[in-house]
Amino acid sequence: MQEECGVVGLWGQEGLDASAVLYLSMYGVQHRGQQSAGLAINDNGSIVYHKELGLVSEVFNDVVVRHLQGGRAGIAHCGQQTAANNLRENALPLVLRYTKGQIAISYNGCLLNAQELRLNLEESGFMFQSTSDAEIIAQLLSRERVKCHSIEEALRRVMDQLVGSYALLIMTPNKIVAARDPRGMKPLVLGKLGDAYMFASESAAFDTVGGELIRDILPGEIAVADDTGLRSLFVKSGDTAMCIFEFVYYARPDSFIDGVSVYDARFEAGRILAKEHPVDADIVIGVPDSGIQAALGYAAESGIPYAQGYLKNRYIGRTFIQPSQEGRELAVGLKLNAVKRSVEGKRVIIIDDSIVRGTTTKKSVQMLKERGGAKEVHVLISSPPFKFPCYYGGDTTDKNTLIANRLTFDEICAEIGADSLGFISEDGLKNTPVGAKCGFCYACFDGKYPLEKKGGTCNE
C-alpha cells in the first residue's frame, strides 16, 4: 500500500536536460511525500535511476545529479508509506526489465484488491521484492504486454483489473504513459514546458520550472506522450469521486485541480465558517500552512483582524503524514511556536484544516495559552468531523485513531483544551471548490464509500 505521494513526468526532445527539470519540479510535490524520493531518466533509450529514503534535498546531491544529468525524458516520485512499509525497496520509481525491455513506474494511490492480485500472481509464479502496489501493476503489465501491440493497450487491460485510487506514470525507452483511475480519485494534470509534455500530481510542479498547466488528465484516461505528440485512450469510467481532502489539506494552495484554485477553495471555506460559526474574538489566526487561507477568508467575512499567531519551522515536515503517532507528537512541538506579541491577552480564533487524531490541535491550543498567553482560544475547522477511515491512500485506516470517531463533540473540545469548537458543515464544504467539474469522495466525513474494499464495503 502506498500513501499519499507526488509524481512528475516529462517527455521532450533531444538536447533537453530532463534530469535538471525533474529534479527541480520534485520540490513542487515534495509536500505530498517526505519519506522517499526517486528519479528515473531515459538516457538514449536506457533507463538510469536513483532513489532512496529521505527528502529530495537529502537523496540528491551534486554527485547523484551529475550522474543522472541529461536525458530527454524521465519520471520522478516523492513517496509516503505507512510506518510498517517505510522500506527502501518500496521507494519509487520502480525500474525493471521484462520481455519487452526496460520500464519505470511512478505511482500515487491505493489498490483495494492488492492482496488478491498479488496472491494470484504469486500462484502463477511471479516473485515480488517489495510491498508496493506499483510492483503489482508492473507484474500485471508484463503479463498483458505479450498479448498487446503497445504498453498503453496492456495498461488498459490492467486497469480493468484494478480496484482503487491511482495516478500512474509509466516510462519505456520510447514513450511516457500517464493514467488516472476511472473515478478520478487521485489528481493528475498535464502541462507543457516549451515543446515538452509534463505530467504531475499538481500544477505547482509545473510552476517550479516555468511550465504551463494545460488541463487535468480525465478519470479513466490513458495519455501517451512520444515523438508523434500526445494522444489518449480511455477505460470505462463511473461516477467521479476525487478526494475532497486535496482541497482541504493535501494540495499546495498555489495549485489548480480540476480547474479550481486550491487557494480559492480554502478561502471560501473560511468565509462559510464565519457565517456558520460566528465568534466574538479579537484576532483570527491560521495554523500553517493549510489553515492560513481559510483564516484569511474568515477574517474577510467576519471583519475580525487576521494576525500571525504561529511561527513555523520550515525545516520540519507535515505532521499528519509522519509514519508513526510518536513521530507526529514530537514533530508538532518542533514545527510551531506561538507569536506571543500577537496573541497575549487576546481572544483568539484558530482556523485549521482538519482534526484527524487530535495531536496537532491539542498542542497548538496549549502553545497559544501556555507560551503565548492567549486569554481564550476558539478552534474552528474548515472541514467536517473526520469520523471514518480512508482506504484510498490516506494513513487513517484504523477508525480507533480518529478522535471524532471516539469522542463526542463536547469531549473533543475538552480534550484539545479549547474554549469553543466548530466545524464547517458538509453542505458548506461541498460549496467550496466552486466550478469543479467532477464529483468528490466525502467518505472520511459521511462514511459513504464509492469503491468496495476486499471482503465487503469499505465501512465494514
C-alpha positions as CSV (number, residue, x, y, z in Angstrom):
1,M,0.0,0.0,0.0
2,Q,1.3,3.4,-1.0
3,E,0.1,6.5,1.0
4,E,-0.3,10.0,-0.5
5,C,2.6,10.7,-2.9
6,G,3.7,13.1,-5.6
7,V,4.6,12.1,-9.2
8,V,6.1,14.1,-12.0
9,G,6.9,13.1,-15.6
10,L,8.5,14.7,-18.7
11,W,8.8,13.8,-22.4
12,G,10.8,16.2,-24.5
13,Q,13.1,16.5,-27.5
14,E,16.8,15.7,-27.9
15,G,19.0,18.1,-26.0
16,L,16.6,18.6,-23.1
17,D,18.1,18.1,-19.7
18,A,15.2,16.2,-18.2
19,S,17.1,15.3,-15.0
20,A,17.5,19.0,-14.1
21,V,13.9,19.8,-14.9
22,L,12.5,16.9,-13.0
23,Y,14.8,17.4,-10.0
24,L,13.5,21.0,-9.6
25,S,9.9,20.0,-10.2
26,M,10.1,17.4,-7.5
27,Y,10.1,20.3,-5.0
28,G,6.7,21.2,-6.3
29,V,5.3,17.9,-5.0
30,Q,7.6,17.3,-2.0
31,H,4.7,18.2,0.4
32,R,2.9,15.1,-0.8
33,G,5.6,12.7,0.3
34,Q,8.5,13.2,2.6
35,Q,9.9,9.7,3.2
36,S,11.5,8.8,-0.1
37,A,12.5,10.4,-3.4
38,G,13.4,8.9,-6.7
39,L,14.2,9.9,-10.3
40,A,14.4,7.7,-13.4
41,I,15.9,9.2,-16.7
42,N,15.6,8.0,-20.2
43,D,19.3,8.2,-21.4
44,N,19.3,7.4,-25.1
45,G,16.9,4.6,-24.7
46,S,18.4,3.2,-21.5
47,I,16.7,4.0,-18.1
48,V,19.0,5.0,-15.3
49,Y,17.8,5.9,-11.9
50,H,18.4,6.8,-8.3
51,K,16.1,6.5,-5.3
52,E,16.5,6.5,-1.6
53,L,14.7,7.1,1.7
54,G,14.6,10.8,2.6
55,L,13.7,14.3,1.3
56,V,14.6,15.4,-2.2
57,S,17.4,17.5,-0.8
58,E,18.8,14.5,1.1
59,V,18.5,11.9,-1.6
60,F,20.0,14.0,-4.4
61,N,23.4,15.6,-4.0
62,D,25.7,17.1,-6.7
63,V,27.3,13.7,-7.4
64,V,24.0,12.0,-8.0
65,V,22.5,14.8,-10.1
66,R,25.6,14.8,-12.3
67,H,25.3,11.0,-12.8
68,L,21.7,11.4,-14.0
69,Q,22.5,14.6,-16.0
70,G,20.8,14.9,-19.4
71,G,18.2,12.7,-20.9
72,R,15.2,13.7,-22.9
73,A,12.6,12.2,-20.6
74,G,12.0,10.9,-17.1
75,I,9.7,10.3,-14.2
76,A,10.1,11.2,-10.6
77,H,8.4,10.4,-7.3
78,C,8.1,11.8,-3.7
79,G,6.9,9.0,-1.6
80,Q,5.0,8.3,1.6
81,Q,4.4,4.9,3.2
82,T,2.9,3.6,6.4
83,A,5.4,3.0,9.2
84,A,5.4,-0.7,8.5
85,N,6.1,-0.3,4.8
86,N,8.7,2.6,5.0
87,L,11.4,0.5,3.4
88,R,14.0,1.3,0.7
89,E,12.6,-1.4,-1.6
90,N,9.3,0.4,-1.7
91,A,10.8,3.7,-2.9
92,L,9.8,4.6,-6.4
93,P,10.1,4.9,-9.4
94,L,10.2,1.1,-9.8
95,V,12.6,0.3,-12.6
96,L,12.8,-3.3,-14.0
97,R,13.4,-5.2,-17.2
98,Y,10.9,-7.6,-18.8
99,T,10.4,-9.4,-22.1
100,K,9.8,-6.1,-24.0
101,G,12.7,-4.2,-22.4
102,Q,13.0,-1.7,-19.6
103,I,10.1,0.0,-17.8
104,A,9.8,2.5,-15.0
105,I,6.7,3.2,-12.9
106,S,5.8,6.0,-10.5
107,Y,2.5,5.8,-8.7
108,N,0.2,7.5,-6.2
109,G,-2.7,5.7,-4.8
110,C,-4.0,2.5,-3.1
111,L,-5.3,-0.7,-4.6
112,L,-8.1,-2.2,-2.6
113,N,-7.7,-5.6,-4.3
114,A,-3.9,-5.6,-4.0
115,Q,-3.8,-8.6,-1.7
116,E,-5.9,-10.7,-4.1
117,L,-4.0,-9.6,-7.2
118,R,-0.6,-10.3,-5.5
119,L,-1.7,-13.7,-4.4
120,N,-2.9,-14.6,-7.9
121,L,0.4,-13.5,-9.4
122,E,2.4,-15.4,-6.9
123,E,0.4,-18.6,-7.5
124,S,1.3,-18.1,-11.2
125,G,5.0,-18.0,-10.5
126,F,5.6,-14.2,-10.2
127,M,8.0,-13.1,-7.5
128,F,8.0,-9.8,-5.6
129,Q,10.8,-7.7,-4.0
130,S,8.6,-5.1,-2.3
131,T,5.2,-4.5,-0.8
132,S,4.4,-1.6,-3.2
133,D,1.2,-1.6,-5.3
134,A,3.5,-0.4,-8.2
135,E,5.2,-3.8,-8.4
136,I,1.8,-5.5,-8.7
137,I,0.9,-3.2,-11.6
138,A,4.3,-3.9,-13.2
139,Q,3.8,-7.6,-13.0
140,L,0.3,-7.3,-14.5
141,L,1.7,-5.2,-17.3
142,S,4.4,-7.7,-18.1
143,R,1.8,-10.4,-18.3
144,E,-0.5,-8.4,-20.5
145,R,2.1,-6.8,-22.7
146,V,2.9,-10.1,-24.5
147,K,-0.7,-10.1,-25.7
148,C,-0.8,-6.5,-26.9
149,H,1.0,-4.4,-29.5
150,S,1.7,-1.5,-27.1
151,I,2.2,-0.7,-23.4
152,E,-0.9,1.5,-23.4
153,E,-3.1,-1.3,-24.7
154,A,-1.6,-3.6,-22.0
155,L,-2.3,-0.9,-19.4
156,R,-5.9,-0.6,-20.5
157,R,-6.3,-4.4,-19.8
158,V,-4.6,-4.0,-16.5
159,M,-6.8,-1.1,-15.4
160,D,-9.8,-3.3,-15.9
161,Q,-8.4,-5.5,-13.1
162,L,-7.5,-2.7,-10.6
163,V,-9.9,-1.6,-7.9
164,G,-8.8,1.5,-6.1
165,S,-7.4,5.0,-6.4
166,Y,-4.3,5.8,-8.5
167,A,-2.4,8.3,-10.6
168,L,0.2,6.4,-12.6
169,L,3.2,7.3,-14.8
170,I,4.9,4.6,-16.9
171,M,8.1,5.2,-18.9
172,T,9.5,3.0,-21.6
173,P,12.5,3.8,-23.8
174,N,10.2,5.4,-26.4
175,K,7.2,7.0,-24.5
176,I,5.6,8.1,-21.3
177,V,2.1,6.9,-20.4
178,A,0.0,8.7,-17.8
179,A,-3.2,7.2,-16.3
180,R,-5.8,8.2,-13.8
181,D,-8.2,5.8,-12.1
182,P,-11.8,5.7,-13.6
183,R,-13.3,7.7,-10.7
184,G,-10.5,10.3,-10.7
185,M,-9.9,9.8,-7.0
186,K,-6.2,11.0,-7.3
187,P,-5.3,14.2,-9.2
188,L,-3.1,14.1,-12.3
189,V,-2.5,17.1,-14.5
190,L,-1.0,17.7,-18.0
191,G,1.3,20.6,-18.8
192,K,4.0,21.8,-21.2
193,L,7.4,23.2,-20.9
194,G,8.3,24.6,-24.3
195,D,7.7,21.7,-26.7
196,A,8.0,19.1,-23.9
197,Y,5.0,17.4,-22.2
198,M,4.8,17.2,-18.5
199,F,2.6,15.3,-16.1
200,A,2.3,15.8,-12.3
201,S,0.1,15.3,-9.3
202,E,-0.3,19.1,-9.0
203,S,0.2,22.1,-11.2
204,A,2.7,23.5,-8.7
205,A,5.3,21.2,-10.1
206,F,5.0,23.0,-13.5
207,D,5.2,26.4,-11.8
208,T,8.5,25.4,-10.2
209,V,10.2,25.1,-13.6
210,G,8.3,27.7,-15.6
211,G,5.9,25.2,-17.2
212,E,2.3,25.8,-18.2
213,L,-0.8,23.9,-17.0
214,I,-2.9,22.6,-19.9
215,R,-5.6,20.5,-18.3
216,D,-6.4,17.7,-15.9
217,I,-5.9,14.1,-17.1
218,L,-9.5,12.9,-17.1
219,P,-10.8,10.0,-15.0
220,G,-10.2,6.8,-16.9
221,E,-7.8,8.5,-19.3
222,I,-4.6,6.9,-20.6
223,A,-2.5,9.7,-22.1
224,V,0.6,8.8,-24.2
225,A,3.4,11.2,-24.9
226,D,6.0,10.2,-27.5
227,D,7.8,11.6,-30.6
228,T,4.5,11.7,-32.5
229,G,2.9,14.0,-29.9
230,L,0.1,13.4,-27.4
231,R,-2.8,11.0,-27.8
232,S,-5.3,9.4,-25.4
233,L,-7.4,6.3,-25.0
234,F,-9.9,5.6,-22.2
235,V,-11.3,2.9,-20.0
236,K,-14.9,3.0,-18.9
237,S,-15.3,5.5,-16.0
238,G,-18.1,5.6,-13.4
239,D,-19.3,8.4,-11.2
240,T,-16.3,10.6,-10.4
241,A,-15.2,10.8,-6.8
242,M,-12.0,12.8,-6.4
243,C,-10.7,13.0,-2.8
244,I,-12.0,16.3,-1.2
245,F,-9.0,16.3,1.1
246,E,-7.0,17.5,-1.9
247,F,-8.7,20.9,-1.3
248,V,-8.8,20.6,2.4
249,Y,-5.2,19.6,3.1
250,Y,-3.1,17.6,0.6
251,A,-2.6,20.1,-2.3
252,R,-0.5,23.2,-2.3
253,P,-2.6,26.4,-2.2
254,D,-1.0,27.6,-5.4
255,S,-2.1,24.6,-7.3
256,F,-5.1,24.2,-9.6
257,I,-7.0,20.9,-9.6
258,D,-10.0,20.1,-11.8
259,G,-10.0,23.7,-12.9
260,V,-10.3,25.0,-9.4
261,S,-7.8,27.1,-7.4
262,V,-7.0,25.4,-4.2
263,Y,-6.4,28.8,-2.6
264,D,-9.8,30.0,-3.6
265,A,-11.5,26.8,-2.2
266,R,-9.8,27.2,1.2
267,F,-10.6,30.9,1.3
268,E,-14.2,30.2,0.6
269,A,-14.3,27.6,3.3
270,G,-13.2,30.3,5.8
271,R,-16.0,32.6,4.6
272,I,-18.5,29.9,5.1
273,L,-17.1,29.1,8.5
274,A,-17.6,32.7,9.5
275,K,-21.3,32.5,8.5
276,E,-21.9,29.2,10.2
277,H,-19.8,29.8,13.4
278,P,-19.6,33.5,14.3
279,V,-17.3,34.0,17.4
280,D,-16.7,37.2,19.4
281,A,-12.9,37.4,19.3
282,D,-10.0,39.8,18.9
283,I,-8.0,38.1,16.2
284,V,-8.1,35.3,13.7
285,I,-5.0,33.1,13.1
286,G,-4.4,30.2,10.8
287,V,-2.4,27.0,11.5
288,P,0.4,26.8,8.9
289,D,0.2,26.0,6.1
290,S,-3.2,24.7,5.0
291,G,-5.2,26.7,7.7
292,I,-4.0,30.1,6.6
293,Q,-6.2,30.6,3.5
294,A,-9.3,29.6,5.5
295,A,-8.3,32.0,8.3
296,L,-8.0,34.8,5.7
297,G,-11.4,34.0,4.4
298,Y,-12.9,34.0,7.9
299,A,-11.3,37.4,8.7
300,A,-12.6,38.9,5.4
301,E,-16.1,37.7,6.1
302,S,-16.2,38.5,9.8
303,G,-14.3,41.7,9.9
304,I,-12.1,40.3,12.8
305,P,-8.4,41.2,12.1
306,Y,-6.1,38.4,10.8
307,A,-2.8,38.1,12.6
308,Q,0.2,35.7,12.6
309,G,-0.2,33.6,15.7
310,Y,2.3,30.9,14.9
311,L,5.9,30.9,13.6
312,K,6.5,27.8,11.6
313,N,9.9,26.0,11.4
314,R,10.3,25.5,7.7
315,Y,12.7,22.6,8.2
316,I,10.0,20.3,9.7
317,G,7.7,18.2,7.5
318,R,4.0,17.7,7.7
319,T,2.9,16.1,11.0
320,F,-0.2,14.5,9.6
321,I,1.8,12.3,7.3
322,Q,4.5,11.3,9.7
323,P,4.8,7.5,9.7
324,S,4.0,7.0,13.4
325,Q,2.0,8.6,16.1
326,E,5.2,9.2,18.2
327,G,6.7,11.0,15.2
328,R,3.7,13.2,14.9
329,E,3.7,14.2,18.5
330,L,7.4,15.0,18.5
331,A,7.2,17.0,15.2
332,V,4.3,19.3,16.4
333,G,6.4,20.9,19.1
334,L,9.3,21.4,16.7
335,K,7.1,22.6,13.9
336,L,5.2,25.5,15.5
337,N,5.8,28.2,18.1
338,A,3.4,30.8,19.4
339,V,4.0,34.5,18.5
340,K,3.4,35.9,21.9
341,R,3.3,39.5,20.7
342,S,0.3,38.7,18.6
343,V,-1.8,36.6,21.0
344,E,-1.0,37.6,24.5
345,G,-4.1,38.6,26.4
346,K,-6.4,38.2,23.4
347,R,-9.4,36.1,22.5
348,V,-8.0,34.1,19.6
349,I,-9.8,32.1,16.8
350,I,-7.6,29.3,15.4
351,I,-8.6,28.1,11.9
352,D,-7.2,24.7,11.0
353,D,-8.0,22.4,8.0
354,S,-9.0,19.3,10.0
355,I,-8.8,17.4,13.2
356,V,-7.8,13.8,12.4
357,R,-6.2,12.3,15.5
358,G,-6.2,15.5,17.6
359,T,-2.5,15.5,18.3
360,T,-1.6,18.7,16.4
361,T,-4.7,20.7,17.5
362,K,-4.3,19.9,21.2
363,K,-0.6,21.0,21.2
364,S,-1.5,24.1,19.1
365,V,-4.1,25.2,21.7
366,Q,-1.7,24.5,24.6
367,M,1.0,26.5,22.9
368,L,-1.2,29.6,22.5
369,K,-2.3,29.5,26.1
370,E,0.9,28.4,27.8
371,R,3.6,30.0,25.7
372,G,1.6,32.8,24.0
373,G,-0.6,33.9,27.0
374,A,-3.9,33.9,24.9
375,K,-6.9,34.7,27.1
376,E,-9.3,32.5,25.1
377,V,-8.7,30.0,22.2
378,H,-11.6,29.1,19.9
379,V,-11.0,26.4,17.4
380,L,-12.8,26.3,14.0
381,I,-12.2,23.7,11.4
382,S,-12.6,24.1,7.7
383,S,-13.7,20.5,7.2
384,P,-16.4,18.4,8.9
385,P,-15.5,15.9,11.7
386,F,-13.2,13.2,10.3
387,K,-15.1,10.2,11.5
388,F,-14.4,7.4,9.1
389,P,-11.2,5.7,7.9
390,C,-9.8,6.4,4.5
391,Y,-8.9,3.3,2.4
392,Y,-7.8,5.2,-0.7
393,G,-4.3,6.4,0.2
394,G,-4.6,8.3,3.5
395,D,-2.8,6.9,6.5
396,T,-6.1,6.7,8.5
397,T,-7.3,3.1,8.1
398,D,-7.9,2.5,11.8
399,K,-11.1,4.2,13.0
400,N,-10.0,4.0,16.6
401,T,-7.2,6.5,15.9
402,L,-9.8,9.1,14.7
403,I,-10.8,11.5,17.6
404,A,-14.2,12.3,16.1
405,N,-15.0,8.6,15.9
406,R,-14.1,8.0,19.6
407,L,-15.4,11.2,21.3
408,T,-18.5,13.4,21.3
409,F,-18.3,17.0,20.1
410,D,-18.1,18.3,23.7
411,E,-15.5,15.7,24.6
412,I,-13.3,16.7,21.6
413,C,-13.5,20.3,22.8
414,A,-12.4,19.4,26.3
415,E,-9.7,17.0,25.0
416,I,-8.0,19.7,22.9
417,G,-8.4,22.4,25.6
418,A,-10.4,24.8,23.5
419,D,-12.9,27.4,24.8
420,S,-15.2,26.5,21.9
421,L,-15.1,24.3,18.8
422,G,-16.8,24.4,15.5
423,F,-16.6,22.5,12.2
424,I,-17.8,23.6,8.7
425,S,-20.9,21.7,7.7
426,E,-20.8,19.0,5.0
427,D,-23.0,21.2,2.8
428,G,-20.7,24.1,3.4
429,L,-17.6,22.1,2.4
430,K,-19.4,20.9,-0.8
431,N,-19.7,24.6,-1.8
432,T,-16.0,25.4,-1.5
433,P,-14.5,24.0,-4.8
434,V,-16.5,26.5,-6.9
435,G,-16.7,25.5,-10.5
436,A,-15.4,21.9,-10.1
437,K,-16.4,19.6,-13.0
438,C,-16.0,16.3,-11.1
439,G,-17.7,14.8,-8.1
440,F,-15.9,14.2,-4.8
441,C,-15.4,11.5,-2.3
442,Y,-16.5,12.6,1.2
443,A,-16.2,9.1,2.8
444,C,-14.0,10.3,5.7
445,F,-16.8,12.6,6.7
446,D,-20.0,10.7,5.8
447,G,-18.9,7.1,5.6
448,K,-20.3,6.7,2.0
449,Y,-17.5,4.8,0.2
450,P,-17.5,5.0,-3.6
451,L,-15.5,1.8,-4.0
452,E,-15.7,-1.6,-2.3
453,K,-12.9,-2.9,-0.2
454,K,-11.9,-6.6,-0.4
455,G,-14.2,-8.6,1.8
456,G,-17.1,-6.2,1.6
457,T,-17.8,-2.4,1.6
458,C,-15.1,-0.1,3.0
459,N,-17.1,0.8,6.1
460,E,-17.4,-2.7,7.3
